[in-house]
Amino acid sequence: THGWVVDGEGKKQSKSLGNVTAPHEIIDKSGAEILRLWAAAVDYTEDVRCSDEILSRVVDSYRKFRNTLRYALGNMDGFDPKTDAVVEGEMLSIDRWALASLDEVTTKVVEGYKTYDFQEAYGVLYHFCTVTLSARYFDIIKDRLYIYAPRSIERRSAQTALYRITDTLCRLLAPILVFTSDEAWENIPGQTLSSVHIAEFPDAESQPDGALISDWERIFAIRDEVLKSLEEARVAKKIGSSLDAKVIVTTDAGTTRFLLDYFSQLRYIFIVSQVEVRE
């Protein structure tokens, strides 16, 4: 029988015509996980395309998923969820925001699987790992994880969030990254189930904290402007690292009052040494 095959430009062909890419060639070159991830990422309602360029992008996506799991696992050293987990009401605000965002992702991804919209599930997971976690959350909490006392509430709060994020990501990634999710699952602290594939999908909070999410989206919009200014200063050779800088935020009265509620966290959010807020 004719299996699915495509040529280098993404045009569908029959195996008998030659000049095609067979699945085992992709597996031999990049591994079965890349083929699985490609199958989840493509829009199967239209002509399915595959090429070296497309597969290269899939490989980049795979690395992002894997590195996200590695970072989270690496920063749970010394953490026991049975004795060290912080109850959500006592966690730092940004850690609670990360978990609220995780609930939104869980709802969308599980719905995507139920409706066979694998591309949607893939897209939501990819955005969560690259933007919500890598560009925002991980970037902000890294100093807290490295410089606070190992058993401090600040570090345990972040580790609690990382634990729940990793547990949930492994479950949600299991259908499309079979081996990678199971490998990460085996390294989660306090794990009792032998495989993620005998675990269930996570349950999301029915009503995520909308006010919390809205507040942090506002903070991140301000942070984006600060990061632009820091990059301009870096290009102009005024600073090297962002930690060389003191940031002065001048804004309207309402935004000033809003930022003052988060003032103690701003230097970590902007990753600078000092922050001043002026009306």
Buried (B, 14 or more C-beta within 10 A) or exposed (E): EEEBBBBEEBEEBEEEEEEBBEBEEBBEEBBBBBBBBBBBBBEEEEEBBBBEEBBEEBBEBBEBBBEBBEBBBEBBEEBEBEEBBBEBEEBBBBBBBBBBBBBBBBBBBBEBBEEEBBBBBBBBBBEBBBEBBBBBBBBBBBEBBEEBEEEEBBBBBBBBBBBBBBBBBBBBBBBBBBEBBBBBBEBBBBBEEEEBEEBEBBEBBEEBBEEBBEBBEBBBEBBEEBBEBBEEBBEEEEBEEBEEBEBEBEBEEEBBEBBEEBEEBBBBBBBBEEBEBEE
